[in-house]
Amino acid sequence: MTTVRQVQVTFDCAQPERVARFWCEVLGYVPPSPPEGFATWDDANAALPPEQRDAWFACSDPTGVGPRLFFQRVPEGKVVKNRVHLDVRVGTGLAGAERLAALEAERDRLLALGATCVRVMLADEENESCIVMQDVEGNEFCLD
């Protein structure tokens, strides 16, 4: 049996490049270079048949540590809660008011990028605070 060495996370979406560029900003990821022979992604897309244009986009961690994110266009829209989501770990090692302040600062940054805040879950006896968010197409993720 082989050992898995890498994981790619794939998002179904309506506008792959838009969603990918949002996640680039969230995570500090970078998009790939345009295919060989093309100066820009717009040039590469223009060379494709219309039904294949803007069908996918990707981004990756420039350090090579995090997983590659792949975004593929699908015809149907999102209708229910994600069964898998990303946790964006901005409060690691923080507790109480300091943690909540870090989460709120990141929430505000992401709101300016087009994210939506779903709810703030305040710390209780068992859990630290976290914030449930949605990306530009409504995919849930958490700031924790």
DSSP file with accessible surface (Angstrom, degrees, kcal/mol):
  #  RESIDUE AA STRUCTURE BP1 BP2  ACC     N-H-->O    O-->H-N    N-H-->O    O-->H-N    TCO  KAPPA ALPHA  PHI   PSI    X-CA   Y-CA   Z-CA
    1    1 A M              0   0  236      0, 0.0     2,-0.2     0, 0.0     0, 0.0   0.000 360.0 360.0 360.0 133.8    0.0    0.0    0.0
    2    2 A T        -     0   0  134      1,-0.0     2,-0.5     0, 0.0     0, 0.0  -0.489 360.0-121.6 -83.6 155.0    1.3    3.4   -0.9
    3    3 A T        -     0   0   96     -2,-0.2     2,-0.3     1,-0.0    -1,-0.0  -0.823  25.2-120.2 -95.8 132.7    1.5    6.3    1.5
    4    4 A V        +     0   0  115     -2,-0.5     3,-0.1     1,-0.2    -1,-0.0  -0.561  31.9 177.4 -71.4 129.6   -0.4    9.5    0.5
    5    5 A R        +     0   0  209     -2,-0.3     2,-0.3     1,-0.2    -1,-0.2   0.662  60.6  27.2-107.1 -25.8    2.1   12.4    0.3
    6    6 A Q        -     0   0  174      2,-0.0     2,-0.4    61,-0.0    -1,-0.2  -0.980  58.3-156.7-139.6 154.6   -0.1   15.2   -0.9
    7    7 A V        -     0   0   97     -2,-0.3    61,-0.8    -3,-0.1     2,-0.4  -0.988   3.9-161.0-130.1 138.3   -3.8   16.3   -0.8
    8    8 A Q  E     -a   68   0A  83     -2,-0.4     2,-0.5    59,-0.2    61,-0.2  -0.966  12.4-145.6-113.7 137.2   -5.6   18.6   -3.1
    9    9 A V  E     -a   69   0A  38     59,-2.5    61,-2.8    -2,-0.4     2,-0.4  -0.912  16.7-157.4-103.1 125.5   -8.9   20.2   -1.9
   10   10 A T  E     -a   70   0A  66     -2,-0.5     2,-0.5    59,-0.2    61,-0.2  -0.889   5.5-162.6-110.7 134.2  -11.4   20.7   -4.7
   11   11 A F  E     -a   71   0A  21     59,-3.0    61,-2.7    -2,-0.4     2,-0.4  -0.945  12.0-144.6-111.7 130.5  -14.3   23.2   -4.7
   12   12 A D  E     +a   72   0A  81     -2,-0.5     2,-0.3    59,-0.2    61,-0.2  -0.797  41.8 147.8 -85.0 136.4  -17.3   23.0   -7.1
   13   13 A C  E     -a   73   0A   4     59,-2.4    61,-2.0    -2,-0.4    63,-0.1  -0.958  56.6-119.5-160.1 173.8  -18.3   26.5   -8.0
   14   14 A A  S    S+     0   0   61     -2,-0.3    -1,-0.1     1,-0.2    59,-0.1   0.798 107.6  31.1 -91.1 -35.6  -19.8   28.8  -10.7
   15   15 A Q     >  -     0   0  101      1,-0.2     4,-2.3    57,-0.1     5,-0.3  -0.750  68.2-177.8-128.3  83.5  -16.8   31.1  -11.1
   16   16 A P  H  > S+     0   0    3      0, 0.0     4,-2.8     0, 0.0     5,-0.2   0.873  81.0  47.5 -54.1 -45.9  -13.5   29.2  -10.5
   17   17 A E  H  > S+     0   0   47      1,-0.2     4,-2.8     2,-0.2     5,-0.2   0.930 111.9  50.4 -66.0 -40.8  -11.1   32.1  -11.0
   18   18 A R  H  > S+     0   0  124      2,-0.2     4,-1.8     1,-0.2    -1,-0.2   0.937 114.8  43.2 -60.9 -46.3  -13.1   34.5   -8.7
   19   19 A V  H  X S+     0   0    0     -4,-2.3     4,-2.3     2,-0.2    -2,-0.2   0.925 113.9  51.5 -68.0 -41.1  -13.3   31.9   -5.9
   20   20 A A  H  X S+     0   0    0     -4,-2.8     4,-2.2    -5,-0.3    -2,-0.2   0.924 108.7  50.2 -61.9 -43.8   -9.6   30.9   -6.3
   21   21 A R  H  X S+     0   0  103     -4,-2.8     4,-1.8    -5,-0.2    -1,-0.2   0.871 107.8  54.5 -66.9 -32.4   -8.5   34.5   -6.1
   22   22 A F  H  X S+     0   0   10     -4,-1.8     4,-2.1    -5,-0.2    -1,-0.2   0.965 110.2  46.2 -59.4 -49.7  -10.5   35.0   -3.0
   23   23 A W  H  X S+     0   0    1     -4,-2.3     4,-2.7     1,-0.2     6,-0.5   0.831 105.7  60.2 -67.4 -29.2   -8.8   32.0   -1.3
   24   24 A C  H  X>S+     0   0   11     -4,-2.2     4,-1.7     1,-0.2     5,-0.9   0.937 109.0  44.2 -58.9 -44.2   -5.4   33.3   -2.5
   25   25 A E  H  <5S+     0   0  113     -4,-1.8    -2,-0.2    -3,-0.2    -1,-0.2   0.888 114.1  49.5 -68.2 -39.7   -6.1   36.5   -0.5
   26   26 A V  H  <5S+     0   0   10     -4,-2.1    -2,-0.2     1,-0.2    -1,-0.2   0.943 125.9  24.6 -63.1 -47.8   -7.4   34.5    2.5
   27   27 A L  H  <5S-     0   0   59     -4,-2.7    -2,-0.2    -5,-0.1    -1,-0.2   0.470 103.0-113.0-102.2  -4.9   -4.4   32.1    2.7
   28   28 A G  T  <5 +     0   0   50     -4,-1.7    -3,-0.2    -5,-0.2    -4,-0.2   0.769  66.8 150.9  74.5  23.0   -1.6   33.9    1.1
   29   29 A Y      < -     0   0   26     -5,-0.9    32,-0.2    -6,-0.5    -1,-0.2  -0.334  37.2-135.6 -80.9 170.3   -1.6   31.4   -1.8
   30   30 A V  B     -C   60   0B  65     30,-2.7    30,-2.5    -2,-0.1    -9,-0.0  -0.960  12.0-121.2-129.3 145.5   -0.6   32.1   -5.4
   31   31 A P        -     0   0   44      0, 0.0    28,-0.2     0, 0.0     2,-0.0  -0.435  39.9 -98.1 -76.9 160.5   -2.3   31.2   -8.7
   32   32 A P        -     0   0   46      0, 0.0    26,-0.1     0, 0.0     0, 0.0  -0.329  42.6 -96.1 -72.2 161.4   -0.3   29.2  -11.2
   33   33 A S        -     0   0  102      1,-0.1     3,-0.1     7,-0.0     7,-0.1  -0.416  51.9 -90.6 -68.7 152.6    1.5   30.8  -14.1
   34   34 A P        -     0   0   38      0, 0.0    -1,-0.1     0, 0.0     3,-0.1  -0.241  58.7 -81.1 -59.6 155.1   -0.4   30.9  -17.4
   35   35 A P    >   -     0   0   54      0, 0.0     3,-1.8     0, 0.0     9,-0.0  -0.197  62.8 -78.3 -56.6 153.1    0.2   27.8  -19.6
   36   36 A E  T 3  S+     0   0  195      1,-0.3     3,-0.1    -3,-0.1     0, 0.0  -0.227 120.4  30.6 -54.1 136.7    3.3   27.9  -21.8
   37   37 A G  T 3  S+     0   0   79      1,-0.2     2,-0.4    -3,-0.1    -1,-0.3   0.378 102.6  94.2  93.9  -3.4    2.9   30.1  -24.8
   38   38 A F    <   -     0   0   80     -3,-1.8    -1,-0.2    -4,-0.1     3,-0.1  -0.980  57.7-157.7-125.8 136.0    0.4   32.5  -23.1
   39   39 A A  S    S+     0   0   84     -2,-0.4     2,-0.3     1,-0.1    -1,-0.1   0.814  80.8  13.5 -77.2 -32.3    1.3   35.8  -21.4
   40   40 A T  S  > S-     0   0   60      1,-0.1     4,-1.9    -7,-0.1     5,-0.1  -0.922  74.1-112.7-138.8 165.4   -1.9   35.8  -19.3
   41   41 A W  H  > S+     0   0   29     -2,-0.3     4,-2.9     1,-0.2     5,-0.2   0.843 117.8  59.5 -66.7 -33.0   -4.8   33.5  -18.2
   42   42 A D  H  > S+     0   0  113      2,-0.2     4,-2.3     1,-0.2    -1,-0.2   0.922 105.6  48.5 -60.9 -41.7   -7.1   35.7  -20.3
   43   43 A D  H  > S+     0   0   79      2,-0.2     4,-1.1     1,-0.2    -2,-0.2   0.920 112.0  48.7 -63.3 -43.1   -5.0   34.9  -23.4
   44   44 A A  H  < S+     0   0    9     -4,-1.9     3,-0.5     1,-0.2     4,-0.4   0.920 112.0  48.6 -64.2 -43.0   -5.1   31.2  -22.5
   45   45 A N  H >< S+     0   0   20     -4,-2.9     3,-1.5     1,-0.2    -1,-0.2   0.898 105.5  57.7 -63.1 -40.5   -8.9   31.2  -22.0
   46   46 A A  H 3< S+     0   0   64     -4,-2.3    -1,-0.2     1,-0.3    -2,-0.2   0.788 101.6  57.3 -62.4 -25.8   -9.5   33.1  -25.3
   47   47 A A  T 3< S+     0   0   66     -4,-1.1    -1,-0.3    -3,-0.5    -2,-0.2   0.607  94.3  85.3 -81.3 -10.6   -7.7   30.3  -27.1
   48   48 A L  S <  S-     0   0   58     -3,-1.5     5,-0.1    -4,-0.4    -3,-0.0  -0.542  93.4 -94.2 -88.7 156.0  -10.1   27.7  -25.8
   49   49 A P    >>  -     0   0   52      0, 0.0     3,-2.1     0, 0.0     4,-0.8  -0.354  46.2-106.7 -59.9 149.2  -13.5   26.7  -27.2
   50   50 A P  G >4 S+     0   0   89      0, 0.0     3,-0.9     0, 0.0    -2,-0.1   0.845 118.2  56.6 -51.7 -38.6  -16.3   28.8  -25.5
   51   51 A E  G 34 S+     0   0  131      1,-0.2    -3,-0.0     3,-0.0     0, 0.0   0.697 109.3  47.1 -71.0 -14.7  -17.6   25.8  -23.5
   52   52 A Q  G X4 S+     0   0   98     -3,-2.1     3,-1.2    -7,-0.1    -1,-0.2   0.541  85.2 113.1-101.4  -7.9  -14.1   25.2  -22.0
   53   53 A R  T << S+     0   0   93     -3,-0.9    -8,-0.1    -4,-0.8    -7,-0.0  -0.386  88.7   1.4 -68.2 141.3  -13.4   28.8  -21.0
   54   54 A D  T 3  S+     0   0   80      2,-0.1    -1,-0.3     1,-0.1   -37,-0.2   0.777  87.3 138.3  55.9  31.7  -13.1   29.6  -17.3
   55   55 A A    <   +     0   0   30     -3,-1.2    18,-3.0     1,-0.1     2,-0.3   0.735  68.2   0.9 -79.9 -22.8  -13.8   25.9  -16.5
   56   56 A W  E     -B   72   0A 102     16,-0.2     2,-0.3    -4,-0.2    16,-0.2  -0.984  53.6-177.8-157.5 163.4  -11.2   25.7  -13.7
   57   57 A F  E     -B   71   0A   2     14,-1.9    14,-3.1    -2,-0.3     2,-0.3  -0.952  11.5-164.3-157.6 161.2   -8.6   27.6  -11.7
   58   58 A A  E     -B   70   0A   1     -2,-0.3     2,-0.3    12,-0.2    12,-0.2  -0.931   6.2-167.6-143.6 166.0   -6.1   26.6   -9.0
   59   59 A C  E     -B   69   0A   1     10,-2.2    10,-2.9    -2,-0.3     2,-0.3  -0.977   8.5-164.4-152.9 158.2   -3.9   28.1   -6.3
   60   60 A S  B     -C   30   0B  47    -30,-2.5   -30,-2.7    -2,-0.3     8,-0.1  -0.962  32.9 -93.3-144.7 161.3   -1.2   26.8   -4.1
   61   61 A D    >   -     0   0   31      5,-0.4     3,-1.8    -2,-0.3   -32,-0.1  -0.609  30.8-144.0 -72.7 120.3    0.9   27.6   -1.0
   62   62 A P  T 3  S+     0   0   81      0, 0.0    -1,-0.2     0, 0.0   -33,-0.1   0.755 100.8  55.3 -63.0 -18.6    4.0   29.3   -2.2
   63   63 A T  T 3  S-     0   0  101      1,-0.0    -2,-0.0    -3,-0.0   -34,-0.0   0.596 107.7-127.2 -85.5 -13.2    6.0   27.5    0.6
   64   64 A G  S <  S+     0   0   64     -3,-1.8     4,-0.1     3,-0.1    -1,-0.0   0.485  83.2 104.1  81.6   4.4    4.8   24.1   -0.6
   65   65 A V        +     0   0  126      2,-0.1    -1,-0.0     0, 0.0     0, 0.0   0.926  65.9  61.7 -85.2 -47.9    3.5   23.2    2.8
   66   66 A G  S    S-     0   0   23      1,-0.1    -5,-0.4   -60,-0.0    -2,-0.1  -0.312  94.0 -89.9 -80.1 165.1   -0.3   23.6    2.4
   67   67 A P        -     0   0   53      0, 0.0     2,-0.2     0, 0.0   -59,-0.2  -0.333  40.6-106.5 -72.4 152.7   -2.5   21.6    0.0
   68   68 A R  E     -a    8   0A  98    -61,-0.8   -59,-2.5    -8,-0.1     2,-0.5  -0.537  31.1-141.3 -71.0 141.5   -3.2   22.8   -3.5
   69   69 A L  E     -aB   9  59A   2    -10,-2.9   -10,-2.2   -61,-0.2     2,-0.4  -0.943  16.0-167.1-108.4 131.3   -6.8   24.2   -4.0
   70   70 A F  E     -aB  10  58A  35    -61,-2.8   -59,-3.0    -2,-0.5     2,-0.5  -0.968   3.2-162.6-121.5 134.4   -8.6   23.4   -7.2
   71   71 A F  E     -aB  11  57A   0    -14,-3.1   -14,-1.9    -2,-0.4     2,-0.4  -0.974   8.9-174.0-122.0 122.5  -11.8   25.1   -8.3
   72   72 A Q  E     -aB  12  56A  74    -61,-2.7   -59,-2.4    -2,-0.5     2,-0.3  -0.953  25.2-119.3-123.3 138.8  -14.0   23.6  -11.0
   73   73 A R  E     +a   13   0A  98    -18,-3.0   -59,-0.2    -2,-0.4   -61,-0.0  -0.549  32.9 179.8 -74.1 133.4  -17.0   25.0  -12.7
   74   74 A V        -     0   0   25    -61,-2.0   -62,-0.0    -2,-0.3     0, 0.0  -0.953  31.6-129.2-129.4 153.0  -20.2   23.0  -12.2
   75   75 A P  S    S+     0   0  130      0, 0.0     2,-0.2     0, 0.0    -1,-0.1   0.823  84.9  74.6 -74.4 -29.1  -23.7   23.8  -13.6
   76   76 A E  S    S-     0   0  118      1,-0.1    -2,-0.2   -63,-0.1     2,-0.1  -0.566  77.0-128.8 -88.4 149.4  -25.6   23.5  -10.4
   77   77 A G        -     0   0   60     -2,-0.2     2,-0.3     1,-0.1    -1,-0.1  -0.398  35.4 -86.3 -86.4 167.6  -25.5   26.0   -7.6
   78   78 A K        +     0   0   84     59,-0.2    -1,-0.1     1,-0.1     3,-0.1  -0.581  49.2 166.5 -73.8 131.1  -24.8   25.3   -3.9
   79   79 A V        +     0   0  130     -2,-0.3     2,-0.3     1,-0.2    -1,-0.1   0.582  55.4  31.1-123.1 -17.5  -28.0   24.4   -2.1
   80   80 A V  S    S-     0   0  103      1,-0.0    -1,-0.2     0, 0.0     3,-0.1  -0.882  93.6 -70.3-136.2 172.4  -27.0   22.9    1.3
   81   81 A K        -     0   0  128     -2,-0.3    -2,-0.1     1,-0.1    58,-0.1  -0.274  58.6 -99.6 -61.5 143.1  -24.3   23.2    3.9
   82   82 A N        -     0   0   30      1,-0.1    -1,-0.1    -4,-0.0     3,-0.1  -0.334  19.0-151.0 -58.0 147.1  -20.9   21.9    3.0
   83   83 A R  S    S+     0   0  242      1,-0.2     2,-0.4    -3,-0.1    -1,-0.1   0.626  88.7  33.9 -92.0 -18.1  -20.1   18.4    4.3
   84   84 A V  S    S+     0   0  116     56,-0.0     2,-0.3     2,-0.0    -1,-0.2  -0.992  74.7 172.4-131.7 141.2  -16.4   19.4    4.4
   85   85 A H        -     0   0   71     -2,-0.4     2,-0.3    -3,-0.1    56,-0.2  -0.961  30.7-108.8-144.2 164.2  -15.0   22.9    5.2
   86   86 A L  E     -d  141   0C  39     54,-0.6    56,-2.2    -2,-0.3     2,-0.6  -0.741  19.1-148.4 -92.2 141.7  -11.7   24.6    5.8
   87   87 A D  E     -d  142   0C  76     -2,-0.3     2,-0.8    54,-0.2    56,-0.2  -0.966   9.6-151.5-105.3 119.1  -10.7   25.9    9.2
   88   88 A V  E     -d  143   0C  12     54,-3.5    56,-2.2    -2,-0.6     2,-1.7  -0.840  13.8-145.0 -93.0 111.2   -8.5   29.0    8.8
   89   89 A R        +     0   0  151     -2,-0.8     3,-0.2     1,-0.2    54,-0.1  -0.518  47.8 138.0 -86.4  80.2   -6.4   28.9   11.9
   90   90 A V  S    S+     0   0   46     -2,-1.7    -1,-0.2    54,-1.2    53,-0.1   0.607  70.3  50.1 -97.4 -12.9   -5.9   32.5   12.9
   91   91 A G  S >  S+     0   0    0     53,-2.6     3,-2.5    -3,-0.2    -1,-0.2   0.252  70.9 145.9-110.9  14.1   -6.3   32.1   16.7
   92   92 A T  T 3  S+     0   0   90     52,-0.4     3,-0.1     1,-0.3    -3,-0.0  -0.256  76.6   9.7 -56.2 128.2   -3.9   29.2   17.4
   93   93 A G  T 3  S+     0   0   81      1,-0.3     2,-0.3     0, 0.0    -1,-0.3   0.374 107.2 108.7  84.8  -4.9   -2.3   29.6   20.8
   94   94 A L    <   -     0   0   46     -3,-2.5     2,-0.3     4,-0.1    -1,-0.3  -0.736  45.8-171.7-103.7 156.2   -4.6   32.5   21.8
   95   95 A A    >>  -     0   0   56     -2,-0.3     4,-1.1    -3,-0.1     3,-0.9  -0.943  43.5 -10.4-141.8 160.3   -7.4   32.4   24.4
   96   96 A G  H 3> S-     0   0   37     -2,-0.3     4,-2.3     1,-0.2     5,-0.2  -0.144 122.9  -6.1  59.0-138.0  -10.3   34.5   25.6
   97   97 A A  H 3> S+     0   0   87      1,-0.2     4,-2.5     2,-0.2    -1,-0.2   0.840 134.1  56.5 -63.6 -35.1  -10.5   38.2   24.5
   98   98 A E  H <> S+     0   0  131     -3,-0.9     4,-1.9     2,-0.2    -1,-0.2   0.925 109.8  45.6 -64.1 -42.6   -7.1   38.1   22.7
   99   99 A R  H  X S+     0   0   22     -4,-1.1     4,-2.5     2,-0.2     5,-0.2   0.939 112.4  50.2 -64.2 -48.8   -8.3   35.2   20.6
  100  100 A L  H  X S+     0   0   33     -4,-2.3     4,-2.8     1,-0.2     5,-0.2   0.910 109.0  52.5 -59.1 -40.7  -11.7   36.8   19.8
  101  101 A A  H  X S+     0   0   57     -4,-2.5     4,-2.3     2,-0.2    -1,-0.2   0.911 109.9  48.3 -62.7 -40.9   -9.9   40.0   18.8
  102  102 A A  H  X S+     0   0   30     -4,-1.9     4,-2.1     2,-0.2    -2,-0.2   0.919 113.1  48.0 -65.4 -42.2   -7.7   38.2   16.4
  103  103 A L  H  X S+     0   0    0     -4,-2.5     4,-2.7     1,-0.2    -2,-0.2   0.921 112.2  49.0 -64.2 -42.6  -10.7   36.3   14.9
  104  104 A E  H  X S+     0   0   67     -4,-2.8     4,-2.5     2,-0.2    -2,-0.2   0.888 108.9  52.6 -66.5 -37.1  -12.7   39.5   14.6
  105  105 A A  H  X S+     0   0   61     -4,-2.3     4,-2.0    -5,-0.2    -1,-0.2   0.929 112.8  44.5 -64.2 -42.7   -9.8   41.3   12.9
  106  106 A E  H  X S+     0   0   32     -4,-2.1     4,-2.5     2,-0.2     5,-0.2   0.907 110.7  54.9 -67.8 -40.1   -9.5   38.5   10.3
  107  107 A R  H  X S+     0   0   46     -4,-2.7     4,-2.5     1,-0.2    -2,-0.2   0.948 108.3  48.8 -55.6 -46.8  -13.3   38.5    9.9
  108  108 A D  H  X S+     0   0   83     -4,-2.5     4,-1.6     1,-0.2    -1,-0.2   0.896 110.2  51.1 -64.4 -38.2  -13.2   42.2    9.0
  109  109 A R  H  X S+     0   0   94     -4,-2.0     4,-0.6     1,-0.2    -1,-0.2   0.930 113.0  45.7 -62.8 -43.0  -10.4   41.7    6.5
  110  110 A L  H ><>S+     0   0    0     -4,-2.5     5,-2.4     1,-0.2     3,-0.7   0.843 104.9  60.3 -74.3 -30.5  -12.3   38.9    4.8
  111  111 A L  H ><5S+     0   0   69     -4,-2.5     3,-1.6     1,-0.2    -1,-0.2   0.916 101.8  54.8 -59.7 -39.7  -15.6   40.8    4.8
  112  112 A A  H 3<5S+     0   0   91     -4,-1.6    -1,-0.2     1,-0.3    -2,-0.2   0.748 104.9  54.6 -65.6 -21.8  -13.8   43.5    2.7
  113  113 A L  T <<5S-     0   0   61     -3,-0.7    -1,-0.3    -4,-0.6    -2,-0.2   0.455 132.1 -89.9 -89.0  -4.4  -12.8   40.7    0.2
  114  114 A G  T < 5S+     0   0   37     -3,-1.6    -3,-0.2    -4,-0.4    -2,-0.1   0.460  80.5 138.6 111.3   2.4  -16.5   39.6   -0.2
  115  115 A A      < -     0   0    8     -5,-2.4     2,-0.4    -8,-0.1    -1,-0.3  -0.293  43.7-135.4 -72.3 165.9  -16.9   37.0    2.5
  116  116 A T  E     -E  134   0C  70     18,-2.4    18,-2.3    19,-0.1     2,-0.6  -0.976   8.0-133.3-123.6 137.3  -20.0   36.8    4.7
  117  117 A C  E     +E  133   0C  44     -2,-0.4    16,-0.2    16,-0.2     3,-0.1  -0.809  22.4 179.5 -89.4 122.7  -20.1   36.4    8.4
  118  118 A V  E     -     0   0C  62     14,-2.7     2,-0.3    -2,-0.6    15,-0.2   0.897  61.3 -28.1 -88.4 -50.3  -22.6   33.7    9.4
  119  119 A R  E     -E  132   0C 126     13,-1.6    13,-2.7     2,-0.0     2,-0.5  -0.961  46.7-128.3-165.9 152.2  -22.2   33.7   13.2
  120  120 A V  E     -E  131   0C  53     -2,-0.3     2,-0.7    11,-0.2    11,-0.2  -0.914  21.4-157.5-103.6 123.2  -19.8   34.3   16.0
  121  121 A M  E     -E  130   0C  83      9,-3.1     9,-2.2    -2,-0.5     2,-0.1  -0.906  15.3-148.2-104.5 107.4  -19.5   31.4   18.4
  122  122 A L        -     0   0  115     -2,-0.7     5,-0.1     7,-0.2     9,-0.0  -0.404  27.2 -88.8 -77.3 152.6  -18.3   32.8   21.7
  123  123 A A        +     0   0   47     -2,-0.1     5,-0.2   -27,-0.1     2,-0.2  -0.183  48.7 175.9 -57.4 146.5  -16.1   30.7   24.1
  124  124 A D        -     0   0   86      3,-2.3    -1,-0.1    -3,-0.1     5,-0.0  -0.636  52.8 -67.9-133.3-162.1  -17.8   28.6   26.7
  125  125 A E  S    S+     0   0  186     -2,-0.2     3,-0.1     1,-0.2    -2,-0.1   0.742 131.7  27.6 -65.7 -22.8  -16.7   26.1   29.3
  126  126 A E  S    S+     0   0  167      1,-0.2     2,-0.3     2,-0.0    -1,-0.2   0.727 118.3  42.6-110.3 -30.4  -15.6   23.6   26.6
  127  127 A N        -     0   0  101     -5,-0.1    -3,-2.3     3,-0.0    -1,-0.2  -0.926  66.8-127.6-127.4 148.7  -14.6   25.5   23.4
  128  128 A E        -     0   0   85     -2,-0.3   -33,-0.1    -5,-0.2    -2,-0.0  -0.399  50.6 -77.5 -79.8 168.5  -12.7   28.6   22.5
  129  129 A S        +     0   0    5    -33,-0.1     2,-0.3    -2,-0.1    -7,-0.2  -0.265  52.5 172.1 -65.7 149.9  -14.4   31.2   20.2
  130  130 A C  E     -E  121   0C  25     -9,-2.2    -9,-3.1    14,-0.1     2,-0.4  -0.961  23.7-135.4-150.9 163.3  -14.7   30.7   16.5
  131  131 A I  E     -EF 120 143C   0     12,-2.4    12,-3.1    -2,-0.3     2,-0.5  -0.990  11.2-144.1-126.3 126.3  -16.4   32.5   13.6
  132  132 A V  E     +EF 119 142C  13    -13,-2.7   -14,-2.7    -2,-0.4   -13,-1.6  -0.785  30.7 173.0 -89.2 128.5  -18.4   30.8   10.9
  133  133 A M  E     -EF 117 141C   0      8,-3.4     8,-2.2    -2,-0.5     2,-0.3  -0.767  25.6-138.9-127.3 170.9  -18.0   32.5    7.5
  134  134 A Q  E     -EF 116 140C  53    -18,-2.3   -18,-2.4    -2,-0.2     6,-0.2  -0.992  19.7-131.3-130.6 143.2  -18.9   32.0    3.8
  135  135 A D    >   -     0   0    2      4,-2.3     3,-1.9    -2,-0.3   -19,-0.1  -0.030  49.9 -73.1 -78.3-170.6  -16.6   32.7    0.8
  136  136 A V  T 3  S+     0   0   23      1,-0.3    -1,-0.1  -117,-0.1  -117,-0.1   0.618 135.6  40.9 -66.6 -12.1  -17.7   34.6   -2.2
  137  137 A E  T 3  S-     0   0   48      2,-0.1    -1,-0.3  -118,-0.1   -59,-0.2   0.205 124.4 -95.6-118.0  13.6  -19.9   31.8   -3.4
  138  138 A G    <   +     0   0   16     -3,-1.9     2,-0.4     1,-0.3    -2,-0.1   0.569  69.8 150.7  90.4   8.5  -21.4   30.7   -0.1
  139  139 A N        -     0   0   17    -58,-0.1    -4,-2.3     1,-0.1    -1,-0.3  -0.625  45.3-123.6 -75.5 127.4  -19.0   27.9    0.9
  140  140 A E  E     + F   0 134C  27     -2,-0.4   -54,-0.6    -6,-0.2     2,-0.3  -0.401  38.7 160.7 -73.0 145.7  -18.7   27.7    4.6
  141  141 A F  E     -dF  86 133C   0     -8,-2.2    -8,-3.4   -56,-0.2     2,-0.4  -0.949  27.4-127.8-152.7 163.9  -15.4   28.0    6.5
  142  142 A C  E     -dF  87 132C  19    -56,-2.2   -54,-3.5    -2,-0.3     2,-0.6  -0.936   2.2-146.2-118.7 143.3  -14.4   28.7   10.0
  143  143 A L  E      dF  88 131C   0    -12,-3.1   -12,-2.4    -2,-0.4   -54,-0.2  -0.937 360.0 360.0 -97.7 118.3  -12.0   31.2   11.6
  144  144 A D              0   0   27    -56,-2.2   -53,-2.6    -2,-0.6   -54,-1.2  -0.865 360.0 360.0-139.0 360.0  -10.6   29.4   14.6
